[in-house]
Amino acid sequence: MMLRSIKSLATSPSSHILRRGYASEAVPDRKVAVLGAAGGIGQPLALLMKLNPLVSSLALYDIANTPGVAADVSHINTRSEVSGYSGEAELGKALEGADVVIIPAGVPRKPGMTRDDLFNINAGIVKGLCQAIAKYCPHALVNMISNPVNSTVPIAAEVFKKAGTYDPKRLFGVTTLDVVRAKTFYAGKAKVPVAEVNVPVVGGHAGITILPLFSQATPKANLSDAEITALTKRTQDGGTEVVEAKAGKGSATLSMAYAGAIFADACLKGLNGAPDVVECSYVQSTITELPFFASKVRLGKNGVEEVLGLGPLSDYEKEGLEKLKPELQSSIEKGIKFANQ
Protein backbone atom coordinates (compact mmCIF):
# COMPACT_ATOMS: atom_id res chain seq x y z
CA MET A 1 0.00 0.00 0.00
CA MET A 2 2.75 2.44 0.96
CA LEU A 3 4.53 1.87 -2.28
CA ARG A 4 1.55 2.17 -4.53
CA SER A 5 1.93 5.86 -5.28
CA ILE A 6 5.63 5.57 -6.12
CA LYS A 7 5.14 2.26 -7.95
CA SER A 8 2.30 3.56 -10.04
CA LEU A 9 4.47 6.50 -11.02
CA ALA A 10 7.08 4.09 -12.21
CA THR A 11 4.69 1.89 -14.13
CA SER A 12 1.93 4.08 -15.56
CA PRO A 13 2.90 7.53 -16.76
CA SER A 14 -0.71 8.17 -17.72
CA SER A 15 -1.95 7.43 -14.21
CA HIS A 16 -4.00 10.07 -12.38
CA ILE A 17 -0.93 11.02 -10.36
CA LEU A 18 0.77 12.59 -13.35
CA ARG A 19 -2.33 14.16 -14.88
CA ARG A 20 -1.92 17.87 -14.77
CA GLY A 21 -5.41 18.49 -13.54
CA TYR A 22 -4.88 16.42 -10.40
CA ALA A 23 -7.97 17.02 -8.29
CA SER A 24 -6.52 18.78 -5.29
CA GLU A 25 -9.82 18.78 -3.42
CA ALA A 26 -9.56 14.99 -3.13
CA VAL A 27 -6.51 15.27 -0.87
CA PRO A 28 -5.80 17.85 1.84
CA ASP A 29 -3.03 20.37 1.25
CA ARG A 30 0.16 19.19 2.90
CA LYS A 31 3.51 20.94 3.14
CA VAL A 32 6.67 18.84 3.38
CA ALA A 33 10.05 20.41 4.20
CA VAL A 34 13.31 18.61 3.42
CA LEU A 35 16.27 19.90 5.46
CA GLY A 36 19.52 19.02 3.73
CA ALA A 37 17.87 18.90 0.29
CA ALA A 38 21.04 19.55 -1.74
CA GLY A 39 22.92 16.55 -0.32
CA GLY A 40 23.37 12.97 -1.46
CA ILE A 41 20.16 11.78 0.21
CA GLY A 42 18.37 15.12 -0.03
CA GLN A 43 18.34 15.39 -3.84
CA PRO A 44 16.79 12.00 -4.67
CA LEU A 45 14.48 12.44 -1.66
CA ALA A 46 13.34 15.81 -3.05
CA LEU A 47 12.62 14.08 -6.37
CA LEU A 48 10.60 11.31 -4.72
CA MET A 49 8.59 13.77 -2.61
CA LYS A 50 7.84 15.79 -5.76
CA LEU A 51 6.38 12.59 -7.23
CA ASN A 52 4.13 12.03 -4.20
CA PRO A 53 0.55 13.16 -4.95
CA LEU A 54 -0.14 13.79 -1.24
CA VAL A 55 2.33 16.71 -1.19
CA SER A 56 0.94 20.12 -2.21
CA SER A 57 3.91 22.24 -1.15
CA LEU A 58 7.54 21.08 -1.11
CA ALA A 59 10.09 23.26 0.69
CA LEU A 60 13.73 22.41 0.03
CA TYR A 61 16.32 23.78 2.46
CA ASP A 62 20.10 23.51 2.67
CA ILE A 63 23.02 25.72 3.62
CA ALA A 64 23.95 26.12 -0.08
CA ASN A 65 23.01 25.04 -3.63
CA THR A 66 19.29 24.70 -2.91
CA PRO A 67 18.03 27.15 -5.56
CA GLY A 68 19.42 24.88 -8.30
CA VAL A 69 17.92 21.70 -6.85
CA ALA A 70 14.57 23.45 -6.36
CA ALA A 71 14.53 24.85 -9.90
CA ASP A 72 15.36 21.43 -11.34
CA VAL A 73 12.72 19.54 -9.34
CA SER A 74 10.10 22.27 -9.88
CA HIS A 75 9.92 21.50 -13.61
CA ILE A 76 8.37 18.09 -12.93
CA ASN A 77 4.66 18.09 -13.87
CA THR A 78 3.16 16.96 -10.59
CA ARG A 79 0.90 18.69 -8.10
CA SER A 80 3.29 20.20 -5.58
CA GLU A 81 4.66 23.73 -5.67
CA VAL A 82 8.41 23.70 -4.99
CA SER A 83 10.39 26.42 -3.22
CA GLY A 84 14.09 26.46 -2.41
CA TYR A 85 15.67 28.08 0.65
CA SER A 86 19.38 28.62 1.19
CA GLY A 87 21.28 29.52 4.34
CA GLU A 88 20.19 29.90 7.94
CA ALA A 89 18.38 33.19 7.37
CA GLU A 90 15.81 31.34 5.22
CA LEU A 91 15.31 28.30 7.46
CA GLY A 92 12.24 29.78 9.17
CA LYS A 93 10.50 30.39 5.85
CA ALA A 94 11.23 26.83 4.75
CA LEU A 95 9.63 25.45 7.93
CA GLU A 96 6.58 27.68 8.37
CA GLY A 97 3.38 25.69 7.98
CA ALA A 98 5.12 22.35 7.43
CA ASP A 99 3.11 19.21 8.20
CA VAL A 100 6.10 16.87 7.83
CA VAL A 101 9.78 17.80 8.19
CA ILE A 102 12.33 15.30 6.86
CA ILE A 103 15.92 15.73 8.06
CA PRO A 104 18.64 14.08 5.95
CA ALA A 105 21.09 16.93 6.76
CA GLY A 106 24.63 16.19 7.88
CA VAL A 107 27.80 14.54 6.64
CA PRO A 108 27.83 11.01 5.19
CA ARG A 109 29.89 8.12 6.53
CA LYS A 110 33.22 7.46 4.83
CA PRO A 111 35.14 4.16 4.82
CA GLY A 112 36.61 3.38 8.22
CA MET A 113 34.27 5.87 9.94
CA THR A 114 31.87 4.56 12.52
CA ARG A 115 28.47 6.19 12.93
CA ASP A 116 29.94 7.60 16.15
CA ASP A 117 32.62 9.49 14.24
CA LEU A 118 29.79 11.39 12.62
CA PHE A 119 28.36 12.19 15.99
CA ASN A 120 29.75 15.59 16.84
CA ILE A 121 29.20 17.12 13.41
CA ASN A 122 25.72 15.76 12.81
CA ALA A 123 24.58 16.18 16.42
CA GLY A 124 25.35 19.90 16.20
CA ILE A 125 23.52 20.26 12.88
CA VAL A 126 20.45 18.41 14.18
CA LYS A 127 20.35 20.48 17.37
CA GLY A 128 20.24 23.72 15.38
CA LEU A 129 17.58 22.48 12.97
CA CYS A 130 15.38 21.21 15.80
CA GLN A 131 15.57 24.58 17.58
CA ALA A 132 14.16 26.12 14.39
CA ILE A 133 11.44 23.45 14.10
CA ALA A 134 10.36 24.18 17.69
CA LYS A 135 10.05 27.84 16.75
CA TYR A 136 8.46 27.72 13.28
CA CYS A 137 6.45 24.46 13.01
CA PRO A 138 6.18 22.90 16.48
CA HIS A 139 3.32 20.59 15.43
CA ALA A 140 5.03 19.05 12.39
CA LEU A 141 5.84 15.35 12.23
CA VAL A 142 9.64 15.18 12.33
CA ASN A 143 11.31 12.37 10.34
CA MET A 144 14.93 12.04 11.48
CA ILE A 145 17.31 10.49 8.95
CA SER A 146 20.59 12.14 10.08
CA ASN A 147 22.89 9.58 11.63
CA PRO A 148 23.50 8.37 14.27
CA VAL A 149 19.69 8.11 14.53
CA ASN A 150 20.03 6.25 17.86
CA SER A 151 21.37 9.53 19.30
CA THR A 152 19.88 12.24 17.04
CA VAL A 153 16.28 11.34 17.97
CA PRO A 154 16.99 11.75 21.72
CA ILE A 155 18.79 15.04 20.90
CA ALA A 156 15.68 16.28 19.06
CA ALA A 157 13.47 15.24 21.99
CA GLU A 158 15.63 17.20 24.45
CA VAL A 159 15.65 20.30 22.23
CA PHE A 160 11.85 20.16 21.93
CA LYS A 161 11.47 19.62 25.69
CA LYS A 162 13.56 22.73 26.37
CA ALA A 163 11.40 24.70 23.95
CA GLY A 164 8.22 23.36 25.57
CA THR A 165 7.01 21.84 22.28
CA TYR A 166 7.89 18.16 22.71
CA ASP A 167 5.22 15.71 21.60
CA PRO A 168 6.57 12.15 21.54
CA LYS A 169 3.87 11.22 19.00
CA ARG A 170 5.44 13.56 16.43
CA LEU A 171 9.09 12.52 16.50
CA PHE A 172 10.33 9.59 14.42
CA GLY A 173 13.69 8.02 13.72
CA VAL A 174 13.53 6.71 10.16
CA THR A 175 14.64 3.06 10.29
CA THR A 176 12.80 2.13 7.08
CA LEU A 177 16.04 1.38 5.23
CA ASP A 178 16.68 -1.51 7.64
CA VAL A 179 13.23 -2.88 6.74
CA VAL A 180 13.81 -2.34 3.00
CA ARG A 181 17.13 -4.22 3.21
CA ALA A 182 15.70 -7.02 5.34
CA LYS A 183 12.85 -7.52 2.82
CA THR A 184 15.22 -7.52 -0.16
CA PHE A 185 17.77 -9.90 1.38
CA TYR A 186 15.06 -12.24 2.73
CA ALA A 187 13.27 -12.42 -0.62
CA GLY A 188 16.55 -13.31 -2.33
CA LYS A 189 17.27 -16.15 0.11
CA ALA A 190 13.70 -17.44 0.44
CA LYS A 191 13.09 -17.22 -3.34
CA VAL A 192 9.80 -15.37 -2.88
CA PRO A 193 8.55 -12.25 -4.73
CA VAL A 194 10.03 -9.26 -2.89
CA ALA A 195 6.88 -7.14 -3.27
CA GLU A 196 4.97 -9.59 -1.06
CA VAL A 197 7.59 -9.76 1.69
CA ASN A 198 7.17 -8.23 5.12
CA VAL A 199 9.84 -8.26 7.83
CA PRO A 200 9.59 -6.22 11.04
CA VAL A 201 12.90 -4.72 12.18
CA VAL A 202 13.20 -3.55 15.79
CA GLY A 203 15.78 -2.02 18.15
CA GLY A 204 17.82 0.85 16.76
CA HIS A 205 19.50 1.97 13.55
CA ALA A 206 23.17 1.00 13.77
CA GLY A 207 25.09 -2.28 13.76
CA ILE A 208 23.90 -4.82 16.32
CA THR A 209 21.08 -2.52 17.48
CA ILE A 210 19.33 -3.40 14.20
CA LEU A 211 17.30 -6.55 14.90
CA PRO A 212 15.31 -7.99 11.98
CA LEU A 213 12.62 -10.41 13.16
CA PHE A 214 12.91 -13.03 10.44
CA SER A 215 10.87 -15.44 12.56
CA GLN A 216 7.89 -13.14 11.84
CA ALA A 217 8.70 -12.65 8.14
CA THR A 218 5.97 -13.33 5.61
CA PRO A 219 5.61 -15.27 3.39
CA LYS A 220 7.07 -17.99 5.61
CA ALA A 221 10.17 -19.81 4.40
CA ASN A 222 12.10 -22.67 5.98
CA LEU A 223 15.49 -21.05 6.29
CA SER A 224 18.24 -22.69 8.33
CA ASP A 225 19.68 -21.10 11.49
CA ALA A 226 22.88 -20.37 9.55
CA GLU A 227 20.90 -18.59 6.82
CA ILE A 228 18.98 -16.51 9.40
CA THR A 229 22.25 -15.55 11.12
CA ALA A 230 23.78 -14.51 7.78
CA LEU A 231 20.67 -12.52 6.79
CA THR A 232 20.66 -10.77 10.17
CA LYS A 233 24.32 -9.85 9.85
CA ARG A 234 23.86 -8.60 6.29
CA THR A 235 20.93 -6.42 7.34
CA GLN A 236 22.98 -5.00 10.22
CA ASP A 237 25.96 -4.33 7.95
CA GLY A 238 23.99 -3.08 4.95
CA GLY A 239 25.24 0.47 5.37
CA THR A 240 28.86 -0.67 5.53
CA GLU A 241 28.35 -2.82 2.43
CA VAL A 242 27.39 0.32 0.47
CA VAL A 243 30.12 2.53 2.02
CA GLU A 244 32.75 -0.01 0.99
CA ALA A 245 31.29 -0.54 -2.49
CA LYS A 246 31.34 3.24 -3.07
CA ALA A 247 35.02 3.22 -2.06
CA GLY A 248 35.21 6.58 -0.36
CA LYS A 249 32.65 8.27 -2.59
CA GLY A 250 29.77 8.23 -0.11
CA SER A 251 27.27 6.11 1.75
CA ALA A 252 23.73 4.83 1.11
CA THR A 253 21.96 7.75 -0.56
CA LEU A 254 19.56 6.35 -3.16
CA SER A 255 18.20 3.47 -1.08
CA MET A 256 18.00 5.83 1.93
CA ALA A 257 16.09 8.42 -0.09
CA TYR A 258 13.66 5.68 -1.20
CA ALA A 259 13.21 4.50 2.40
CA GLY A 260 12.74 8.10 3.59
CA ALA A 261 10.11 8.69 0.91
CA ILE A 262 8.23 5.52 1.90
CA PHE A 263 8.16 6.58 5.56
CA ALA A 264 7.13 10.18 4.80
CA ASP A 265 4.35 8.81 2.59
CA ALA A 266 3.12 6.70 5.52
CA CYS A 267 3.14 9.80 7.77
CA LEU A 268 1.10 11.76 5.20
CA LYS A 269 -1.39 8.91 4.81
CA GLY A 270 -1.75 8.77 8.60
CA LEU A 271 -2.31 12.54 8.82
CA ASN A 272 -4.96 12.26 6.11
CA GLY A 273 -6.81 9.60 8.11
CA ALA A 274 -6.00 6.49 6.05
CA PRO A 275 -6.69 3.38 8.16
CA ASP A 276 -4.12 0.76 9.21
CA VAL A 277 -0.93 2.60 8.32
CA VAL A 278 1.79 0.62 10.10
CA GLU A 279 5.55 1.10 9.68
CA CYS A 280 8.58 0.35 11.85
CA SER A 281 10.12 3.47 13.40
CA TYR A 282 12.42 4.52 16.24
CA VAL A 283 10.21 6.40 18.71
CA GLN A 284 9.72 7.13 22.40
CA SER A 285 8.57 3.77 23.67
CA THR A 286 7.68 1.72 26.74
CA ILE A 287 7.81 -1.72 25.10
CA THR A 288 11.28 -2.28 26.57
CA GLU A 289 13.02 -0.55 29.47
CA LEU A 290 14.77 1.77 26.98
CA PRO A 291 13.25 5.24 26.48
CA PHE A 292 13.54 5.03 22.66
CA PHE A 293 13.12 1.89 20.61
CA ALA A 294 12.18 0.93 17.05
CA SER A 295 9.18 -1.30 16.51
CA LYS A 296 5.99 -1.34 14.49
CA VAL A 297 4.03 1.89 14.92
CA ARG A 298 0.48 2.67 13.85
CA LEU A 299 0.39 6.13 12.25
CA GLY A 300 -2.57 8.47 12.31
CA LYS A 301 -3.76 12.05 12.53
CA ASN A 302 -1.57 12.79 15.57
CA GLY A 303 1.50 10.95 14.33
CA VAL A 304 2.01 7.88 16.54
CA GLU A 305 -1.41 6.40 17.32
CA GLU A 306 -0.01 3.24 18.89
CA VAL A 307 3.39 1.67 19.47
CA LEU A 308 2.94 -2.04 18.78
CA GLY A 309 4.65 -4.75 20.81
CA LEU A 310 7.43 -7.03 19.63
CA GLY A 311 5.32 -10.15 19.19
CA PRO A 312 6.79 -13.65 19.65
CA LEU A 313 10.59 -13.81 19.28
CA SER A 314 12.80 -16.78 18.47
CA ASP A 315 15.56 -17.66 20.94
CA TYR A 316 18.10 -16.13 18.52
CA GLU A 317 16.11 -12.88 18.43
CA LYS A 318 15.70 -12.82 22.23
CA GLU A 319 19.46 -13.13 22.54
CA GLY A 320 19.95 -10.35 19.95
CA LEU A 321 17.54 -8.13 21.87
CA GLU A 322 19.48 -8.51 25.14
CA LYS A 323 22.76 -7.88 23.29
CA LEU A 324 21.61 -4.66 21.65
CA LYS A 325 20.15 -3.01 24.78
CA PRO A 326 23.39 -1.76 26.42
CA GLU A 327 24.66 -0.33 23.13
CA LEU A 328 21.37 1.40 22.34
CA GLN A 329 21.14 2.71 25.91
CA SER A 330 24.58 4.29 25.68
CA SER A 331 23.75 5.95 22.32
CA ILE A 332 20.57 7.39 23.83
CA GLU A 333 22.47 8.72 26.86
CA LYS A 334 25.13 10.20 24.59
CA GLY A 335 22.45 12.13 22.68
CA ILE A 336 20.74 13.40 25.82
CA LYS A 337 24.09 14.51 27.26
CA PHE A 338 25.01 16.36 24.04
CA ALA A 339 21.67 18.14 23.88
CA ASN A 340 22.01 19.36 27.46
CA GLN A 341 25.59 20.64 27.17
C-alpha positions as CSV (number, residue, x, y, z in Angstrom):
1,M,0.0,0.0,0.0
2,M,2.7,2.4,1.0
3,L,4.5,1.9,-2.3
4,R,1.5,2.2,-4.5
5,S,1.9,5.9,-5.3
6,I,5.6,5.6,-6.1
7,K,5.1,2.3,-7.9
8,S,2.3,3.6,-10.0
9,L,4.5,6.5,-11.0
10,A,7.1,4.1,-12.2
11,T,4.7,1.9,-14.1
12,S,1.9,4.1,-15.6
13,P,2.9,7.5,-16.8
14,S,-0.7,8.2,-17.7
15,S,-2.0,7.4,-14.2
16,H,-4.0,10.1,-12.4
17,I,-0.9,11.0,-10.4
18,L,0.8,12.6,-13.4
19,R,-2.3,14.2,-14.9
20,R,-1.9,17.9,-14.8
21,G,-5.4,18.5,-13.5
22,Y,-4.9,16.4,-10.4
23,A,-8.0,17.0,-8.3
24,S,-6.5,18.8,-5.3
25,E,-9.8,18.8,-3.4
26,A,-9.6,15.0,-3.1
27,V,-6.5,15.3,-0.9
28,P,-5.8,17.9,1.8
29,D,-3.0,20.4,1.2
30,R,0.2,19.2,2.9
31,K,3.5,20.9,3.1
32,V,6.7,18.8,3.4
33,A,10.1,20.4,4.2
34,V,13.3,18.6,3.4
35,L,16.3,19.9,5.5
36,G,19.5,19.0,3.7
37,A,17.9,18.9,0.3
38,A,21.0,19.6,-1.7
39,G,22.9,16.6,-0.3
40,G,23.4,13.0,-1.5
41,I,20.2,11.8,0.2
42,G,18.4,15.1,0.0
43,Q,18.3,15.4,-3.8
44,P,16.8,12.0,-4.7
45,L,14.5,12.4,-1.7
46,A,13.3,15.8,-3.1
47,L,12.6,14.1,-6.4
48,L,10.6,11.3,-4.7
49,M,8.6,13.8,-2.6
50,K,7.8,15.8,-5.8
51,L,6.4,12.6,-7.2
52,N,4.1,12.0,-4.2
53,P,0.6,13.2,-4.9
54,L,-0.1,13.8,-1.2
55,V,2.3,16.7,-1.2
56,S,0.9,20.1,-2.2
57,S,3.9,22.2,-1.1
58,L,7.5,21.1,-1.1
59,A,10.1,23.3,0.7
60,L,13.7,22.4,0.0
61,Y,16.3,23.8,2.5
62,D,20.1,23.5,2.7
63,I,23.0,25.7,3.6
64,A,23.9,26.1,-0.1
65,N,23.0,25.0,-3.6
66,T,19.3,24.7,-2.9
67,P,18.0,27.2,-5.6
68,G,19.4,24.9,-8.3
69,V,17.9,21.7,-6.9
70,A,14.6,23.5,-6.4
71,A,14.5,24.8,-9.9
72,D,15.4,21.4,-11.3
73,V,12.7,19.5,-9.3
74,S,10.1,22.3,-9.9
75,H,9.9,21.5,-13.6
76,I,8.4,18.1,-12.9
77,N,4.7,18.1,-13.9
78,T,3.2,17.0,-10.6
79,R,0.9,18.7,-8.1
80,S,3.3,20.2,-5.6
81,E,4.7,23.7,-5.7
82,V,8.4,23.7,-5.0
83,S,10.4,26.4,-3.2
84,G,14.1,26.5,-2.4
85,Y,15.7,28.1,0.7
86,S,19.4,28.6,1.2
87,G,21.3,29.5,4.3
88,E,20.2,29.9,7.9
89,A,18.4,33.2,7.4
90,E,15.8,31.3,5.2
91,L,15.3,28.3,7.5
92,G,12.2,29.8,9.2
93,K,10.5,30.4,5.8
94,A,11.2,26.8,4.8
95,L,9.6,25.5,7.9
96,E,6.6,27.7,8.4
97,G,3.4,25.7,8.0
98,A,5.1,22.3,7.4
99,D,3.1,19.2,8.2
100,V,6.1,16.9,7.8
101,V,9.8,17.8,8.2
102,I,12.3,15.3,6.9
103,I,15.9,15.7,8.1
104,P,18.6,14.1,6.0
105,A,21.1,16.9,6.8
106,G,24.6,16.2,7.9
107,V,27.8,14.5,6.6
108,P,27.8,11.0,5.2
109,R,29.9,8.1,6.5
110,K,33.2,7.5,4.8
111,P,35.1,4.2,4.8
112,G,36.6,3.4,8.2
113,M,34.3,5.9,9.9
114,T,31.9,4.6,12.5
115,R,28.5,6.2,12.9
116,D,29.9,7.6,16.1
117,D,32.6,9.5,14.2
118,L,29.8,11.4,12.6
119,F,28.4,12.2,16.0
120,N,29.8,15.6,16.8
121,I,29.2,17.1,13.4
122,N,25.7,15.8,12.8
123,A,24.6,16.2,16.4
124,G,25.4,19.9,16.2
125,I,23.5,20.3,12.9
126,V,20.4,18.4,14.2
127,K,20.3,20.5,17.4
128,G,20.2,23.7,15.4
129,L,17.6,22.5,13.0
130,C,15.4,21.2,15.8
131,Q,15.6,24.6,17.6
132,A,14.2,26.1,14.4
133,I,11.4,23.5,14.1
134,A,10.4,24.2,17.7
135,K,10.0,27.8,16.8
136,Y,8.5,27.7,13.3
137,C,6.5,24.5,13.0
138,P,6.2,22.9,16.5
139,H,3.3,20.6,15.4
140,A,5.0,19.1,12.4
141,L,5.8,15.4,12.2
142,V,9.6,15.2,12.3
143,N,11.3,12.4,10.3
144,M,14.9,12.0,11.5
145,I,17.3,10.5,9.0
146,S,20.6,12.1,10.1
147,N,22.9,9.6,11.6
148,P,23.5,8.4,14.3
149,V,19.7,8.1,14.5
150,N,20.0,6.3,17.9
151,S,21.4,9.5,19.3
152,T,19.9,12.2,17.0
153,V,16.3,11.3,18.0
154,P,17.0,11.7,21.7
155,I,18.8,15.0,20.9
156,A,15.7,16.3,19.1
157,A,13.5,15.2,22.0
158,E,15.6,17.2,24.5
159,V,15.6,20.3,22.2
160,F,11.9,20.2,21.9
161,K,11.5,19.6,25.7
162,K,13.6,22.7,26.4
163,A,11.4,24.7,24.0
164,G,8.2,23.4,25.6
165,T,7.0,21.8,22.3
166,Y,7.9,18.2,22.7
167,D,5.2,15.7,21.6
168,P,6.6,12.1,21.5
169,K,3.9,11.2,19.0
170,R,5.4,13.6,16.4
171,L,9.1,12.5,16.5
172,F,10.3,9.6,14.4
173,G,13.7,8.0,13.7
174,V,13.5,6.7,10.2
175,T,14.6,3.1,10.3
176,T,12.8,2.1,7.1
177,L,16.0,1.4,5.2
178,D,16.7,-1.5,7.6
179,V,13.2,-2.9,6.7
180,V,13.8,-2.3,3.0
181,R,17.1,-4.2,3.2
182,A,15.7,-7.0,5.3
183,K,12.9,-7.5,2.8
184,T,15.2,-7.5,-0.2
185,F,17.8,-9.9,1.4
186,Y,15.1,-12.2,2.7
187,A,13.3,-12.4,-0.6
188,G,16.5,-13.3,-2.3
189,K,17.3,-16.1,0.1
190,A,13.7,-17.4,0.4
191,K,13.1,-17.2,-3.3
192,V,9.8,-15.4,-2.9
193,P,8.5,-12.2,-4.7
194,V,10.0,-9.3,-2.9
195,A,6.9,-7.1,-3.3
196,E,5.0,-9.6,-1.1
197,V,7.6,-9.8,1.7
198,N,7.2,-8.2,5.1
199,V,9.8,-8.3,7.8
200,P,9.6,-6.2,11.0
201,V,12.9,-4.7,12.2
202,V,13.2,-3.5,15.8
203,G,15.8,-2.0,18.1
204,G,17.8,0.8,16.8
205,H,19.5,2.0,13.6
206,A,23.2,1.0,13.8
207,G,25.1,-2.3,13.8
208,I,23.9,-4.8,16.3
209,T,21.1,-2.5,17.5
210,I,19.3,-3.4,14.2
211,L,17.3,-6.6,14.9
212,P,15.3,-8.0,12.0
213,L,12.6,-10.4,13.2
214,F,12.9,-13.0,10.4
215,S,10.9,-15.4,12.6
216,Q,7.9,-13.1,11.8
217,A,8.7,-12.6,8.1
218,T,6.0,-13.3,5.6
219,P,5.6,-15.3,3.4
220,K,7.1,-18.0,5.6
221,A,10.2,-19.8,4.4
222,N,12.1,-22.7,6.0
223,L,15.5,-21.1,6.3
224,S,18.2,-22.7,8.3
225,D,19.7,-21.1,11.5
226,A,22.9,-20.4,9.6
227,E,20.9,-18.6,6.8
228,I,19.0,-16.5,9.4
229,T,22.3,-15.6,11.1
230,A,23.8,-14.5,7.8
231,L,20.7,-12.5,6.8
232,T,20.7,-10.8,10.2
233,K,24.3,-9.9,9.9
234,R,23.9,-8.6,6.3
235,T,20.9,-6.4,7.3
236,Q,23.0,-5.0,10.2
237,D,26.0,-4.3,8.0
238,G,24.0,-3.1,4.9
239,G,25.2,0.5,5.4
240,T,28.9,-0.7,5.5
241,E,28.3,-2.8,2.4
242,V,27.4,0.3,0.5
243,V,30.1,2.5,2.0
244,E,32.8,0.0,1.0
245,A,31.3,-0.5,-2.5
246,K,31.3,3.2,-3.1
247,A,35.0,3.2,-2.1
248,G,35.2,6.6,-0.4
249,K,32.7,8.3,-2.6
250,G,29.8,8.2,-0.1
251,S,27.3,6.1,1.8
252,A,23.7,4.8,1.1
253,T,22.0,7.8,-0.6
254,L,19.6,6.3,-3.2
255,S,18.2,3.5,-1.1
256,M,18.0,5.8,1.9
257,A,16.1,8.4,-0.1
258,Y,13.7,5.7,-1.2
259,A,13.2,4.5,2.4
260,G,12.7,8.1,3.6
261,A,10.1,8.7,0.9
262,I,8.2,5.5,1.9
263,F,8.2,6.6,5.6
264,A,7.1,10.2,4.8
265,D,4.3,8.8,2.6
266,A,3.1,6.7,5.5
267,C,3.1,9.8,7.8
268,L,1.1,11.8,5.2
269,K,-1.4,8.9,4.8
270,G,-1.7,8.8,8.6
271,L,-2.3,12.5,8.8
272,N,-5.0,12.3,6.1
273,G,-6.8,9.6,8.1
274,A,-6.0,6.5,6.1
275,P,-6.7,3.4,8.2
276,D,-4.1,0.8,9.2
277,V,-0.9,2.6,8.3
278,V,1.8,0.6,10.1
279,E,5.5,1.1,9.7
280,C,8.6,0.4,11.9
281,S,10.1,3.5,13.4
282,Y,12.4,4.5,16.2
283,V,10.2,6.4,18.7
284,Q,9.7,7.1,22.4
285,S,8.6,3.8,23.7
286,T,7.7,1.7,26.7
287,I,7.8,-1.7,25.1
288,T,11.3,-2.3,26.6
289,E,13.0,-0.5,29.5
290,L,14.8,1.8,27.0
291,P,13.3,5.2,26.5
292,F,13.5,5.0,22.7
293,F,13.1,1.9,20.6
294,A,12.2,0.9,17.1
295,S,9.2,-1.3,16.5
296,K,6.0,-1.3,14.5
297,V,4.0,1.9,14.9
298,R,0.5,2.7,13.8
299,L,0.4,6.1,12.3
300,G,-2.6,8.5,12.3
301,K,-3.8,12.1,12.5
302,N,-1.6,12.8,15.6
303,G,1.5,10.9,14.3
304,V,2.0,7.9,16.5
305,E,-1.4,6.4,17.3
306,E,0.0,3.2,18.9
307,V,3.4,1.7,19.5
308,L,2.9,-2.0,18.8
309,G,4.6,-4.8,20.8
310,L,7.4,-7.0,19.6
311,G,5.3,-10.2,19.2
312,P,6.8,-13.7,19.7
313,L,10.6,-13.8,19.3
314,S,12.8,-16.8,18.5
315,D,15.6,-17.7,20.9
316,Y,18.1,-16.1,18.5
317,E,16.1,-12.9,18.4
318,K,15.7,-12.8,22.2
319,E,19.5,-13.1,22.5
320,G,20.0,-10.4,20.0
321,L,17.5,-8.1,21.9
322,E,19.5,-8.5,25.1
323,K,22.8,-7.9,23.3
324,L,21.6,-4.7,21.7
325,K,20.1,-3.0,24.8
326,P,23.4,-1.8,26.4
327,E,24.7,-0.3,23.1
328,L,21.4,1.4,22.3
329,Q,21.1,2.7,25.9
330,S,24.6,4.3,25.7
331,S,23.7,5.9,22.3
332,I,20.6,7.4,23.8
333,E,22.5,8.7,26.9
334,K,25.1,10.2,24.6
335,G,22.5,12.1,22.7
336,I,20.7,13.4,25.8
337,K,24.1,14.5,27.3
338,F,25.0,16.4,24.0
339,A,21.7,18.1,23.9
340,N,22.0,19.4,27.5
341,Q,25.6,20.6,27.2
